[in-house]
Every structure is written in C-alpha cells, then in structure tokens.
Amino acid sequence: MKVLIITYYWPPAGGSGVQRWLKFVKYLPQFGVTPVVFTPQNANYPILDETLQQEVAPDIEVLKIPIKEPNSFLSFFSKKKNKESAGFLDPNPSFFGKMAQYIRANYFIPDARKFWIKPSVKFLSKYLVNNKIDVVITTGPPHSLHLIGLQLKELHHVKWIADFRDPWTEIDYFHQLPLTEKAKNKHEQLEKEVLEKADVVLVVGKEMQKSFSKFSKNVKVITNGFDNEVIEDIAIEVDKSFSLVHIGMMNADRNPIHLWKALKEIIDNNEDFASKFQLKLIGKIADEVEQSLKENELWQYTQVISYLPHNEVLTYQKRAQVLLLPVNNVPSAKAIITGKVFEYLQAKRPILAIAPPDGDLADIIHTTNSGVVVDFNNEQSLKKAILELYNSYILGNLKVDSTDIDQYHRKSLTKKLSTIIKELNS
C-alpha cells in the first residue's frame, strides 16, 4: 500500500512543524505502508536543522518542485524584514509592518504558499496517472496544502486524509489578523469545503475534533508524540541548580506574566531559592517576554539560547529540574496541545504547565501523572506549585512517576495512522 504525503515542512526544515510527518514517514513502512513525500524544492524555512536529514531513510521517495513565496515582497513593507516576534505576528508592528500583515491576511488566502497550489496539482496529476497511490495525505498549516488535496480529490477521485496540526480559523492568532469580512468569509468557506470533502480529517486533540465535527463525520485524533530512539540509552546528569527550562518559541501570547511575578516574590523573600534558581529559555523569545523578565528583575537568572539542533534540545530537557510549559493565553487555549509536551513526557522530568485546567493539555498531564497544571492568572497557585517543586529539589527527591506514556511514542501513533489508512482503502 502506498500513500502520497504532501507537506511543506521537510528536512532541512527545523522546528516543530517538521516532526509529526518526519516520524510518521520513519515508521509507516514497518506497518506495511510505503510513503512518498511531496515537498517544496526551495522553501524559505525560518529554521534549519541539517541533522534531521539523517532521519530520512535513503529509500524514501521524495518528490520536489520549486515554490514561489512572496517573502521578499512582504518583507519590503516590514521594518523588521524577516524578523518576526517569536511567533506568527508582530504584536507591535510599524506602519509598514501593518501593511504587510494586511496584505498577507487579505490577499494571500489561505496563506502565502497559495502560489504552490496550481503547479503542485499539475505535477501530481501526472504522477497519479503513472503511479498507483492508494491514499493522498495533506498536512497543514500551511492550509493551502489542503487545497492541493481538495483539487486532486475532485480531479482523480483519490482517497484523501486532511491532517490538521493546528486549527485553521480557530488558530490562536486568527483573531489578531486584520481581516476584512470578505477575507474572513473566504477562509471559513475554504475550511468548510476541506472538512466536508476529505475522506478522513486527522487532528491532534479532542477539542479540535469536537470543533471540526460540525462539518465532518470522520474526524480522528492522533496526537503528536516523542521518539526516544536517539537518546534513551545516554545517561544524563540533572542540573545542579533549580532549573526551570522552557523549550520552543515564547511569543507575546505565551508570556506567563503571573509566573514571573510569582518568581520575583519568592526570590525577594527567599535568599536560598535566589542562590539556586536558574531560568533557561531554549528558543526565540518575544521582546515582550524579555521586557517582562527585566521588569520582574529575573533577567540576571535567565539564560536564553535562541536555537539548538533537536538532538541537543532533548539533552536540555533531560537535565532540567522542572520543565515549563505555558500555552498561549487566547480564546482557543483549551484546544492547544503544544508538540513539546510529548517530548517533555519522554524526558521524565516534572512539568509545570500554565494552561486551562479543563483543556486538552491538562488532560494529558493529569492522565500521565507527569506534572502540575495551573491556570494563567492564578499567581498564588503558581507560587505554591513552585515552592513545592523547590522543596522536593532541596530534599533530593524531585522526580516524576509518569504512567502510560508509551501510547505517545511515535511508533504507537504511526500504528494508529496505518490502521486509519488501511480502513480507508478497504
């Protein structure tokens, strides 16, 4: 059985967007499914990680055609050029930055990769005529790739799975876009069409499943996960300091202001804590985060490393005393499951999550017994949680006895995917 996977992110792309389908492709052959990958030849990836090339087996067929991206045109309008605020939108854009956001939001629908749709459909139509493909899979964002799947479905009547790593119109930054009513309606219409016409809609969490079930009767959940083959046999010593470690981008919406206030209060009243505390931020941080840390006199305790290769990130996770996991404080927060939670599970260090207590992320942390979840604005509960973790650290028993995390191993998740593929093709 052979599947065609259409993905924008593929090695040498780094960051979180590439991990899901890189790992599915790695394990699918073990379950009798042969993947063929279709990806841009010259994509303008914001992060590169050459080490990920090693995870692509030499016998995997990877098809590539050029992509035209309007980044140079859009950056002409932006004072910061290609430097965005550790996230998807600059929350304080210049006049020209606002123009760039307006153009991107209203003229590049669903996104700036829309110009790849037509040449991709043309190329893949020829490929499908000459090669037997049982199922086509598209993964977004960018959601323009789902429109490639939609057209291939209409032209060739192929079985089609639309995979949503993030929502479309309910993604955390959608409400910030300067959309006209016409553009907003266009997004909603395209999203509805994709959801209704895909044979299977794949999502990463229960809240997304609930939302998408308005338009599709076949929405399946396969979460993201971890892959422990690379580092599981390496003994790693935990940090001597009481280290609070965050992995990944921290944008303005993800800035845990009440955590910083709680930490300042503890430091001001506890010299021993102050002498042992260290905050490590691995990934880009927004200017607003740096400003908040300085306002709360935490900058002197902070180490920022803007980017590390994925294998080095895993080492930092295992060395952490506590892993910090704030989600974006936005209306859709209950549906947010950051991909890093699963690698945090693999690290088997206590997790301090700042998220809705009744959301998808909290459900995973509670059912795996892997940490504590505190709501965004609950400063006293944050202070209490930190001090409890710190006291365990002082006593030398700061650890986590997590359970049932094997269900989130990439191989287990790929087995679920292979079952969906085979059922669709039966």
C-alpha positions in Angstrom: 0.0 0.0 0.0 1.4 3.4 -1.0 0.5 6.9 0.3 1.4 10.3 -1.0 2.2 12.8 1.7 2.0 16.5 0.8 3.9 18.6 3.3 5.5 22.0 3.3 7.9 21.2 6.2 10.6 18.6 5.5 14.3 18.4 6.3 16.3 20.5 6.3 13.4 22.4 8.0 13.8 22.6 11.7 11.4 23.5 14.5 8.2 21.7 15.5 6.3 21.7 12.1 8.5 19.0 10.6 8.5 16.5 13.4 5.0 14.9 13.0 5.3 13.7 9.4 9.0 13.0 9.6 8.3 10.5 12.3 5.2 9.0 10.5 7.3 8.5 7.4 10.0 6.9 9.5 7.7 4.2 10.9 5.0 3.7 8.3 7.0 1.0 6.3 7.0 -1.1 9.5 3.2 -1.3 9.2 3.1 -2.2 5.5 2.6 1.3 4.2 5.0 2.9 1.7 5.2 6.7 2.0 6.0 9.0 -0.9 6.7 12.6 0.2 6.0 15.7 -1.9 7.6 18.9 -0.7 8.9 22.2 -2.0 12.4 22.3 -3.6 13.4 25.7 -2.3 11.1 26.6 0.7 12.0 29.6 2.8 12.1 27.8 6.2 12.6 30.1 9.2 14.6 27.5 11.0 17.0 24.9 9.5 18.2 21.7 11.2 20.5 19.7 8.9 20.7 16.9 11.5 17.1 15.8 10.6 18.2 14.7 7.2 19.7 11.7 8.9 16.2 10.5 9.9 15.0 10.2 6.3 15.7 6.7 5.1 17.6 6.6 1.7 14.9 4.5 0.1 12.1 7.0 0.8 10.9 8.6 -2.5 10.9 12.4 -2.1 9.3 14.5 -4.9 10.2 18.1 -5.1 9.2 21.1 -7.3 10.0 24.8 -6.9 7.8 27.1 -4.9 7.3 30.8 -5.3 6.9 32.6 -1.9 6.2 36.3 -1.7 8.5 36.8 1.3 10.8 39.3 -0.3 7.8 41.3 -1.4 6.2 41.2 2.0 9.4 42.0 3.8 9.8 45.2 1.7 6.9 46.5 3.8 8.2 45.3 7.1 10.7 47.3 9.2 11.9 44.2 10.8 12.3 42.5 7.5 12.3 38.7 8.1 12.5 39.0 11.9 9.1 38.3 13.4 8.2 38.4 17.1 8.9 34.9 18.3 5.6 33.8 16.9 3.3 34.3 13.9 2.5 38.0 14.3 4.5 41.0 15.5 2.2 42.4 18.2 3.7 45.9 17.8 4.2 46.4 14.0 5.4 49.5 12.3 3.2 51.3 9.8 4.8 49.2 7.0 4.5 46.1 9.2 0.8 46.7 9.5 0.6 47.0 5.7 2.4 43.7 5.3 0.0 42.0 7.8 -3.0 43.4 6.0 -1.7 42.3 2.6 -0.9 38.8 3.9 -4.2 38.4 5.6 -6.5 39.6 2.8 -4.7 38.8 -0.4 -2.9 35.6 0.3 -5.7 33.3 1.2 -5.4 30.9 2.9 -1.7 31.8 3.2 1.4 32.9 1.4 2.0 29.4 -0.1 -1.1 29.6 -2.3 1.0 30.1 -5.4 2.3 26.5 -5.0 -1.2 25.0 -5.4 -1.6 25.2 -9.2 1.9 23.8 -10.1 1.6 21.1 -7.5 -1.8 19.9 -8.8 -0.4 19.9 -12.3 2.7 17.9 -11.3 0.9 15.5 -9.0 -1.9 14.8 -11.6 0.7 13.4 -13.9 2.3 11.5 -11.1 -1.0 9.9 -10.1 -1.7 8.8 -13.6 1.6 7.0 -13.9 1.9 5.7 -10.3 -0.5 3.8 -8.1 -1.3 5.8 -5.0 -3.9 4.4 -2.5 -4.3 7.5 -0.3 -3.3 11.1 -0.5 -2.5 12.9 2.7 -2.1 16.7 3.1 -0.9 18.3 6.3 -1.3 21.9 7.4 -0.5 24.6 8.3 0.1 26.0 5.7 -3.5 25.2 4.9 -3.0 25.9 1.2 -1.7 22.4 1.0 -5.2 21.1 1.8 -6.4 22.9 -1.3 -3.9 20.7 -3.3 -5.6 17.7 -1.8 -9.1 19.1 -2.5 -8.3 19.5 -6.2 -6.6 16.1 -6.5 -9.7 14.6 -4.9 -12.0 16.3 -7.4 -9.9 15.5 -10.4 -8.8 12.0 -9.7 -11.3 10.7 -7.0 -8.5 9.7 -4.7 -8.9 8.8 -1.1 -7.8 11.8 0.9 -6.8 12.5 4.5 -6.5 16.1 5.6 -4.2 16.4 8.7 -4.5 19.5 10.8 -1.5 20.0 13.1 -3.2 23.3 14.1 -6.7 24.7 13.6 -7.5 27.0 10.6 -10.0 29.7 11.6 -9.7 28.9 15.3 -5.9 29.0 15.5 -4.7 31.2 18.3 -3.6 34.1 16.2 -6.5 34.2 13.7 -8.4 36.7 15.9 -5.4 39.0 15.6 -5.3 39.1 11.8 -6.6 42.4 10.2 -9.1 40.5 8.1 -11.9 42.1 6.0 -15.3 40.5 6.3 -14.9 39.2 2.8 -11.5 37.6 3.6 -12.8 36.1 6.8 -15.7 34.5 4.9 -13.4 33.1 2.3 -11.2 31.4 5.0 -14.4 29.9 6.6 -15.7 28.7 3.2 -12.4 27.0 2.3 -12.1 25.4 5.7 -15.7 24.1 5.5 -15.1 22.7 2.0 -11.9 20.9 3.0 -13.5 19.4 6.1 -16.6 18.2 4.2 -14.8 16.7 1.3 -11.8 15.0 2.9 -12.5 11.3 3.5 -10.8 11.5 6.9 -9.9 14.6 8.9 -7.0 14.0 11.3 -6.4 16.3 14.3 -4.1 16.4 17.3 -6.6 16.8 20.1 -10.2 16.3 21.4 -11.2 20.0 21.3 -10.3 20.2 17.6 -12.2 17.0 17.0 -15.2 18.5 18.7 -15.0 21.7 16.6 -14.4 20.0 13.2 -17.2 17.5 13.8 -19.6 20.3 12.8 -18.5 19.7 9.2 -17.1 16.2 9.1 -18.4 12.9 10.4 -15.0 11.3 10.2 -12.6 13.2 12.5 -9.9 11.1 14.1 -7.5 12.1 16.8 -3.8 11.2 16.6 -1.8 13.4 18.9 1.8 14.3 18.4 4.4 12.3 20.3 8.0 11.6 21.2 10.6 9.4 19.6 13.2 8.1 22.1 15.5 6.1 19.9 18.2 8.8 19.6 18.9 9.5 23.3 17.3 6.9 25.5 20.5 5.0 26.3 22.6 8.0 27.2 22.9 8.7 30.9 22.4 12.5 31.5 23.0 14.2 34.8 20.3 16.6 36.1 21.2 20.2 36.6 22.8 21.1 40.0 20.8 24.4 40.1 17.0 24.5 40.5 16.5 25.0 36.7 13.2 25.9 35.2 13.5 25.1 31.5 11.3 26.1 28.6 11.8 24.7 25.1 10.5 26.4 22.0 9.3 29.9 20.9 7.8 32.1 23.6 5.7 34.7 21.9 3.7 37.6 23.4 0.6 35.5 23.9 2.6 32.8 25.7 4.3 35.2 28.1 3.5 33.9 31.6 3.4 37.2 33.3 1.9 35.9 36.6 4.7 33.2 36.7 7.3 35.9 36.5 5.6 37.8 39.3 5.4 34.7 41.5 9.1 34.0 41.0 10.0 37.6 41.8 8.1 37.4 45.1 9.8 34.1 46.0 13.3 35.4 45.2 12.7 38.6 47.2 11.7 36.6 50.2 14.0 33.5 49.9 17.7 34.0 49.6 18.3 30.3 49.4 15.9 30.0 46.4 17.6 33.0 44.8 21.0 31.4 45.0 19.9 28.2 43.4 17.4 29.3 40.8 18.0 29.4 37.1 15.6 30.0 34.2 16.6 28.5 30.8 14.7 29.6 27.7 15.7 27.5 24.6 14.2 29.1 21.6 13.3 32.6 20.3 11.6 34.8 22.8 9.5 37.9 22.0 10.6 41.4 23.1 7.6 41.4 25.4 8.9 38.4 27.3 12.4 39.9 27.7 10.8 43.1 29.0 8.6 41.2 31.5 11.6 39.4 32.8 13.5 42.6 33.3 10.6 44.3 34.9 10.4 41.5 37.4 14.2 41.5 38.0 14.6 38.0 36.6 16.9 38.7 33.7 20.0 38.0 35.8 18.7 34.5 36.4 17.9 33.9 32.8 19.9 32.0 30.0 18.5 32.4 26.5 19.6 30.1 23.7 17.7 31.1 20.5 18.1 27.8 18.7 19.6 24.3 19.2 19.5 21.2 17.0 16.7 18.8 18.0 19.1 16.2 19.5 20.7 18.8 21.8 17.2 20.1 22.9 16.5 16.6 24.1 19.5 16.7 26.4 18.5 20.1 27.9 15.1 18.6 28.6 16.5 15.6 30.5 18.8 17.9 32.5 16.0 20.2 33.7 14.8 20.1 37.2 11.4 21.4 36.1 10.1 21.7 32.5 8.0 24.9 31.9 5.0 24.6 29.6 2.9 27.8 29.2 0.3 27.7 26.3 -1.0 30.8 24.5 -3.4 32.8 26.6 -6.0 33.1 23.8 -9.7 32.2 23.4 -8.8 28.8 21.9 -6.4 27.9 24.7 -8.4 24.7 25.7 -7.6 23.2 22.4 -3.9 23.9 22.4 -1.6 20.9 22.8 1.9 22.0 22.1 4.1 19.3 20.5 6.7 19.8 23.1 4.6 18.2 25.9 5.2 14.8 24.4 9.0 15.2 24.4 8.7 16.6 27.9 7.0 13.3 28.8 9.9 11.4 27.3 12.3 13.4 29.4 10.6 12.2 32.6 11.1 15.4 34.5 8.3 17.3 36.4 6.2 19.5 34.1 4.8 22.9 35.3 2.1 23.7 32.8 0.3 27.1 32.7 -2.9 26.3 30.8 -6.7 25.9 31.2 -7.2 23.1 33.9 -10.1 21.7 31.8 -8.2 21.7 28.4 -6.6 19.0 26.3 -3.1 19.7 27.6 -4.2 19.4 31.2 -6.0 16.1 30.4 -2.7 14.6 29.1 -0.6 15.8 32.0 -3.2 14.5 34.6 -3.7 11.1 33.0 0.0 10.5 32.7 0.7 11.8 36.2 3.5 13.9 34.7 3.2 17.3 36.5 1.0 20.1 37.7 -1.3 22.4 35.8 -2.1 26.0 36.9 -4.4 28.5 35.3 -3.0 31.6 33.6 -3.8 34.2 36.2 -3.6 32.2 39.4 -0.4 33.8 40.9 -0.8 32.3 44.3 -1.2 28.7 42.9 1.9 29.3 40.8 3.8 30.4 43.8 2.6 27.3 45.8 3.5 24.9 42.9 7.0 26.3 42.5 7.7 26.2 46.2 6.5 22.6 46.4 8.8 21.6 43.5 11.7 23.5 45.1 11.2 21.8 48.4 11.3 18.4 46.7 14.5 19.5 44.9 16.1 20.5 48.3 15.2 17.1 49.7 16.7 15.4 46.7 13.5 13.7 45.6 12.3 15.9 42.7 11.2 13.4 40.2 8.1 12.2 38.3 6.5 8.8 38.3 4.6 9.2 35.0 2.4 6.4 33.7 1.1 5.2 30.3 3.4 7.5 28.2 4.2 4.7 25.7 0.9 5.5 23.9 2.5 8.7 22.8 5.6 7.1 21.3 5.8 7.9 17.5 5.8 4.2 16.6 2.5 3.6 18.6 0.9 6.7 16.9 2.1 5.6 13.5 0.4 2.2 14.0 -2.9 4.1 14.6 -2.3 6.0 11.4 -1.6 2.9 9.4 -4.9 1.4 10.7 -6.8 4.5 9.5 -5.1 4.3 6.1 -5.9 0.6 5.6 -9.5 1.0 6.7 -9.9 3.9 4.3 -8.6 1.8 1.5 -10.5 -1.4 2.3 
